[in-house]
Structures are given as structure tokens and as C-alpha cells.
Amino acid sequence: MCWVDKFSDVPQCKTFYLKKTTPNLPGILVGGTVQDQNRYKPICQLFNNTYRFATLYDTTNRIPVFSAYTFTGSPTDPRPSQSWMIEPQLEDEMEVENAAVTHQAADADYKNKNLTLVRGQLFPNSQASDNDTWISTFTLTNSVPQDSTFKDRWKTMEHNVKNIIETDCINNNGNIEAYVVTGAVPSDNSNNTLNNRVNIPDLLWTAYCCYNNKLRKWVARAHWGNNRNDSTVTPVNLEALEKVLKKKKSGHVQVFPKNCPRRHELPPTPTPYHQPLLPTTNPYPLPLTPTPYH
């Protein structure tokens, strides 16, 4: 892994953002500049000498703000087993044991603490393009405490999106290529934590944007859902997602640059990859009240 002052410090890290443009999140990341550099740490996720994806990490809440990556297809090789990793450079010592981790979540936080909460990857291993990238997603700087029932629904959405991208995101070179950003909105409740340390986010969100060579235009799709067992995953256009993420105070939220359409009609949702957990007659009920981004 590689912690940097700015994403622009590593040219390869900028390639995970459409037009090399990072999201705009008021109070957190504006115009590519981290607003509180003591709290929010840009990480270029490095594994086996190759940058795999980018993460903005919140060392106060000990969860990522978002992870950004490109989806270019999935490998056919069997996936290896992998234990969870931490980011040593976020700590005072280069090499630390889980018990000494102070600025990030540790594997011990998830063990025997709350059986309803699991590690939820923002960059899911199911969308990794090769085995080394698959391994690289198993870092706790890429994960948040996620309700296990909601995670089942979220995983169904991830597989649906993967199938859509493989069909609709073919660039002019005939290759699969989509830019994806997935994030978490932390809870304002100081007691809503895992192991009295790790913030349990209220809401998860994801969006992708890509160029469709058949339509000869950019297309985008987004989803969000409240992180609890009675919540569903809601498909929305990019404009609607950015309104969900907007803070109570005024501020411009922008997940992707202007190339990406924000008000287009959503294409039909395909049959879920897994057996749907929701009624097939209405797989995406009306969204619950969104939680403002903090």
C-alpha cells in the first residue's frame, strides 16, 4: 500500500478517476485537495509493485470515504485465499500488530464483536480484473462494517452491475472499461461503532460511468442503500445520488466530471445474479429517507 499527500503525487493513481478528476465532497475533498489532511488520507493501493485502486481514508472514523477503481473484466483463474491486511503507513510504526493499530480498523475489531456486522469491501473482490488485484481488495482501508443481511442485497447489486458493465461499457478499442467510485456515509451517532472504535456507516453508495461505443455516448448508473437489515438497494441516476450525498449545508457534490450524464433514464435492471432476496414484482421499493453526507 502507499499513502500519499495527494492522489496527484502518483500519476498511476490518477488513472482510476475519469478524466483524472477526483470526486468533489464538501468539507472532505474539494478540487482534488483534501480539506483536513490530518484526518483524511489519500491511499494509492499498491500490491506487487502495481497500483490497483485508490482510497480516501478517514482516520477518525476508521473507515474509507470511498474507493475508486476501473473495471476491465474478470479473470477466469481460480481465486486464491487471502487474509485481511492493514496499511502500516497510517500508523506511527511501519510494522504494527493489530493490537497497536490506532488510526484504522483492525481485523480484531470484527472478531467476536457483533455477528450481524461483516467486512464490506468498497472495491469488491468480485470486480477485480486479475488475482493480484483480487488480493489487494482485502485491506481494511477498503472495508466498512456492513450489516450482513444488507450485504447480501448489496452483493446482488454488485453482480448485476458487473454484468451490465461487461455488456454496456465497451470502449472504442472494443475493451471493457468503466470507472467506479464506491463510498460510505458515516454515522453521526458516536455510539454507533464497532468495538467502540470503528464507525458503522449509515449509508453505502456506488456509481459507475463509461463510454458506450454502440450508443456513442457516456452512460452512468448509481445505487445507494441504508446500512441496516431492513433496507434495500435503490437504483438512481447520477444526479439523484449526488443529491443524496449532499450535506445539509450548501456545497457542490460531484462524483464524476461533467462527461457523465446525470438525468438520463436508467436502463432496465437485469435478472439478479443470485436468487433475489426481495419480491421479484418490486425488487427496488421506494428509497428510505437519505442520510446527508458528513
C-alpha positions as CSV (number, residue, x, y, z in Angstrom):
1,M,0.0,0.0,0.0
2,C,1.1,3.6,-0.5
3,W,-0.1,6.6,1.5
4,V,0.4,9.9,-0.3
5,D,-0.2,13.6,0.4
6,K,-2.3,14.0,-2.8
7,F,-3.6,11.5,-5.3
8,S,-1.8,13.5,-8.0
9,D,1.5,12.7,-6.3
10,V,1.3,9.3,-8.0
11,P,0.5,9.6,-11.7
12,Q,-0.7,6.0,-12.0
13,C,-3.2,6.6,-9.1
14,K,-4.9,9.3,-11.1
15,T,-5.8,6.8,-13.8
16,F,-8.5,5.4,-11.5
17,Y,-10.6,8.6,-11.9
18,L,-12.5,9.5,-15.0
19,K,-10.6,12.4,-16.7
20,K,-8.2,12.1,-13.7
21,T,-10.8,14.0,-11.7
22,T,-11.4,13.0,-8.1
23,P,-14.9,13.3,-6.6
24,N,-15.9,16.6,-5.1
25,L,-17.2,16.2,-1.5
26,P,-17.7,19.4,0.5
27,G,-15.6,19.6,3.6
28,I,-13.7,16.4,2.7
29,L,-12.2,16.6,-0.9
30,V,-12.6,19.7,-3.0
31,G,-11.0,20.4,-6.3
32,G,-8.7,17.4,-5.7
33,T,-7.4,18.8,-2.4
34,V,-8.1,17.1,0.9
35,Q,-9.6,19.6,3.3
36,D,-8.4,18.1,6.6
37,Q,-5.1,16.4,5.8
38,N,-4.7,15.3,9.4
39,R,-7.9,13.3,9.2
40,Y,-8.4,12.2,5.6
41,K,-5.5,10.2,4.0
42,P,-5.3,9.5,0.2
43,I,-4.1,6.0,-0.3
44,C,-2.8,4.6,-3.6
45,Q,-3.4,0.9,-3.1
46,L,-0.1,-0.8,-4.2
47,F,0.3,-4.5,-4.4
48,N,3.2,-6.5,-6.1
49,N,4.6,-3.2,-7.4
50,T,1.4,-2.3,-9.2
51,Y,-1.2,0.3,-8.2
52,R,-4.5,-1.4,-8.1
53,F,-7.0,1.3,-6.9
54,A,-7.3,4.5,-4.9
55,T,-8.9,5.1,-1.5
56,L,-9.6,8.2,0.6
57,Y,-9.5,7.1,4.2
58,D,-11.0,8.7,7.3
59,T,-8.6,8.1,10.2
60,T,-11.1,9.5,12.8
61,N,-14.0,7.2,11.9
62,R,-11.5,4.4,10.8
63,I,-13.4,3.7,7.6
64,P,-12.8,4.7,4.0
65,V,-14.7,7.7,2.5
66,F,-14.6,6.0,-0.9
67,S,-12.6,3.7,-3.1
68,A,-12.1,4.3,-6.8
69,Y,-11.1,1.8,-9.5
70,T,-11.5,0.8,-13.1
71,F,-13.4,-2.3,-14.0
72,T,-12.0,-4.1,-17.1
73,G,-13.4,-7.6,-16.8
74,S,-12.9,-10.5,-14.5
75,P,-10.2,-13.3,-14.7
76,T,-11.1,-16.9,-15.2
77,D,-8.3,-18.3,-12.9
78,P,-9.3,-19.8,-9.5
79,R,-9.1,-17.2,-6.8
80,P,-6.5,-17.7,-4.0
81,S,-7.3,-17.4,-0.3
82,Q,-6.3,-14.2,1.3
83,S,-6.2,-12.8,4.9
84,W,-7.1,-9.2,5.7
85,M,-4.3,-6.6,5.5
86,I,-3.8,-3.1,7.1
87,E,-2.0,0.0,5.9
88,P,1.2,0.3,8.0
89,Q,2.0,3.8,6.8
90,L,-1.2,5.2,8.6
91,E,0.4,4.3,11.9
92,D,3.4,5.6,13.8
93,E,5.4,2.4,13.2
94,M,6.0,0.9,9.8
95,E,5.2,-2.6,11.1
96,V,2.5,-2.9,13.7
97,E,0.4,-5.7,15.2
98,N,-3.4,-5.4,15.2
99,A,-3.4,-4.6,18.9
100,A,-1.3,-1.5,18.2
101,V,-3.4,-0.1,15.3
102,T,-4.8,3.3,16.3
103,H,-5.7,5.1,13.0
104,Q,-7.5,2.4,11.2
105,A,-9.7,-0.6,11.7
106,A,-8.0,-3.9,12.6
107,D,-9.1,-7.5,11.9
108,A,-9.6,-7.9,15.7
109,D,-12.4,-5.3,15.6
110,Y,-14.5,-7.7,13.6
111,K,-13.9,-10.9,15.5
112,N,-16.5,-12.0,18.1
113,K,-17.8,-8.4,18.5
114,N,-21.0,-8.3,16.6
115,L,-22.2,-11.2,14.5
116,T,-24.5,-9.1,12.4
117,L,-21.7,-7.0,11.1
118,V,-19.2,-8.1,8.4
119,R,-16.4,-6.6,6.4
120,G,-17.9,-4.8,3.4
121,Q,-15.4,-4.1,0.7
122,L,-16.0,-0.8,-1.2
123,F,-13.9,-2.2,-4.1
124,P,-15.5,-5.7,-4.2
125,N,-13.2,-8.6,-5.0
126,S,-15.8,-9.8,-7.4
127,Q,-14.9,-6.9,-9.7
128,A,-11.2,-7.4,-9.6
129,S,-9.6,-7.8,-13.1
130,D,-6.9,-10.3,-12.0
131,N,-5.8,-12.3,-9.0
132,D,-3.3,-9.8,-7.7
133,T,-6.0,-7.0,-7.8
134,W,-8.4,-9.5,-6.1
135,I,-5.9,-9.9,-3.3
136,S,-5.3,-6.2,-3.0
137,T,-9.0,-5.6,-2.1
138,F,-8.6,-7.5,1.1
139,T,-7.3,-4.4,3.0
140,L,-9.3,-3.0,5.9
141,T,-8.7,0.5,4.5
142,N,-11.1,-0.7,1.7
143,S,-13.7,-2.0,4.1
144,V,-16.5,-0.8,6.4
145,P,-18.7,-2.6,8.9
146,Q,-21.7,-3.7,6.9
147,D,-24.9,-5.3,8.1
148,S,-24.8,-8.9,6.9
149,T,-28.3,-9.0,5.6
150,F,-27.9,-5.8,3.7
151,K,-24.6,-7.0,2.4
152,D,-26.4,-9.9,0.7
153,R,-28.6,-7.4,-1.2
154,W,-25.6,-5.2,-1.9
155,K,-23.7,-8.2,-3.4
156,T,-26.6,-9.0,-5.7
157,M,-26.4,-5.4,-6.9
158,E,-22.7,-5.7,-7.4
159,H,-23.1,-8.8,-9.6
160,N,-25.9,-7.1,-11.6
161,V,-23.7,-4.1,-12.2
162,K,-20.8,-6.3,-13.2
163,N,-23.0,-8.0,-15.8
164,I,-24.2,-4.6,-17.1
165,I,-20.7,-3.2,-17.4
166,E,-19.5,-6.2,-19.3
167,T,-22.2,-5.6,-21.9
168,D,-22.7,-1.8,-22.0
169,C,-19.2,-0.5,-21.2
170,I,-17.2,-1.4,-24.3
171,N,-15.0,1.4,-25.4
172,N,-13.8,2.3,-28.9
173,N,-11.0,-0.2,-28.7
174,G,-13.5,-3.0,-28.1
175,N,-12.4,-3.4,-24.5
176,I,-14.4,-3.4,-21.2
177,E,-13.7,-0.2,-19.3
178,A,-15.7,1.6,-16.6
179,Y,-14.8,4.0,-13.9
180,V,-16.3,3.1,-10.5
181,V,-16.5,5.0,-7.2
182,T,-18.0,3.4,-4.1
183,G,-18.3,5.1,-0.8
184,A,-19.8,5.2,2.7
185,V,-21.6,7.9,4.7
186,P,-20.5,7.6,8.4
187,S,-23.0,7.6,11.3
188,D,-23.3,10.9,13.3
189,N,-24.1,8.8,16.4
190,S,-20.8,8.4,18.4
191,N,-22.2,5.2,20.0
192,N,-22.8,3.6,16.6
193,T,-19.4,1.9,16.4
194,L,-17.8,-1.5,16.1
195,N,-15.7,-2.5,19.1
196,N,-16.0,1.2,20.3
197,R,-13.6,2.2,17.6
198,V,-14.9,1.8,14.0
199,N,-17.8,3.9,12.8
200,I,-20.7,1.9,11.4
201,P,-21.8,3.8,8.3
202,D,-25.4,4.8,7.9
203,L,-25.3,4.5,4.1
204,L,-23.4,3.0,1.2
205,W,-23.3,4.3,-2.3
206,T,-21.7,3.4,-5.7
207,A,-21.7,4.7,-9.2
208,Y,-20.0,4.0,-12.5
209,C,-19.5,5.9,-15.7
210,C,-18.3,4.6,-19.0
211,Y,-18.3,5.2,-22.7
212,N,-20.7,3.1,-24.8
213,N,-19.3,2.7,-28.3
214,K,-22.6,1.4,-29.6
215,L,-24.6,4.4,-28.3
216,R,-21.6,6.7,-29.0
217,K,-22.1,8.4,-25.7
218,W,-21.2,8.3,-22.0
219,V,-23.6,6.3,-19.7
220,A,-23.8,6.2,-15.9
221,R,-25.7,4.2,-13.2
222,A,-25.7,4.6,-9.4
223,H,-27.1,2.8,-6.4
224,W,-27.4,3.5,-2.7
225,G,-28.9,1.9,0.4
226,N,-29.1,2.4,4.2
227,N,-26.8,0.0,6.1
228,R,-29.3,-2.0,8.0
229,N,-31.1,-5.3,7.7
230,D,-34.4,-3.9,6.6
231,S,-33.0,-1.7,3.9
232,T,-33.0,-2.3,0.1
233,V,-30.6,-1.1,-2.6
234,T,-32.0,1.7,-4.7
235,P,-31.0,2.3,-8.3
236,V,-30.8,6.0,-9.2
237,N,-29.3,8.3,-11.8
238,L,-26.2,10.2,-11.0
239,E,-28.0,13.4,-10.2
240,A,-30.2,11.7,-7.7
241,L,-27.2,10.1,-6.0
242,E,-25.4,13.4,-5.7
243,K,-28.5,14.9,-4.0
244,V,-28.4,12.0,-1.5
245,L,-24.8,12.7,-0.7
246,K,-25.2,16.5,-0.5
247,K,-24.7,17.8,3.0
248,K,-27.3,19.9,4.9
249,K,-25.1,22.9,4.3
250,S,-24.6,24.2,0.8
251,G,-21.9,22.6,-1.2
252,H,-21.3,21.1,-4.6
253,V,-21.2,17.2,-4.6
254,Q,-19.9,15.7,-7.8
255,V,-19.0,12.0,-8.1
256,F,-17.8,12.2,-11.7
257,P,-16.9,15.1,-14.1
258,K,-19.5,16.6,-16.5
259,N,-18.8,14.0,-19.2
260,C,-21.2,11.6,-17.3
261,P,-24.9,12.1,-17.8
262,R,-26.8,12.9,-14.7
263,R,-30.5,13.0,-15.6
264,H,-30.8,10.1,-18.1
265,E,-33.4,7.3,-17.7
266,L,-32.0,4.2,-16.1
267,P,-31.7,1.2,-18.4
268,P,-33.6,-1.9,-17.3
269,T,-32.2,-3.8,-14.3
270,P,-31.2,-7.4,-15.4
271,T,-32.2,-10.5,-13.6
272,P,-30.2,-10.7,-10.3
273,Y,-27.1,-12.8,-10.5
274,H,-28.1,-14.5,-7.2
275,Q,-31.6,-15.5,-6.2
276,P,-33.2,-12.2,-5.3
277,L,-33.9,-11.5,-1.6
278,L,-36.6,-9.1,-2.5
279,P,-40.0,-9.8,-4.2
280,T,-39.5,-10.1,-7.9
281,T,-42.5,-7.9,-8.6
282,N,-40.9,-4.9,-6.9
283,P,-37.1,-5.6,-6.4
284,Y,-36.3,-2.0,-5.6
285,P,-39.0,-0.3,-3.4
286,L,-39.1,3.4,-2.9
287,P,-35.9,4.6,-1.1
288,L,-35.9,5.4,2.6
289,T,-35.1,8.9,3.7
290,P,-31.5,9.6,2.7
291,T,-28.8,10.4,5.3
292,P,-26.9,13.6,4.5
293,Y,-23.2,13.2,3.8
294,H,-21.0,14.1,6.7
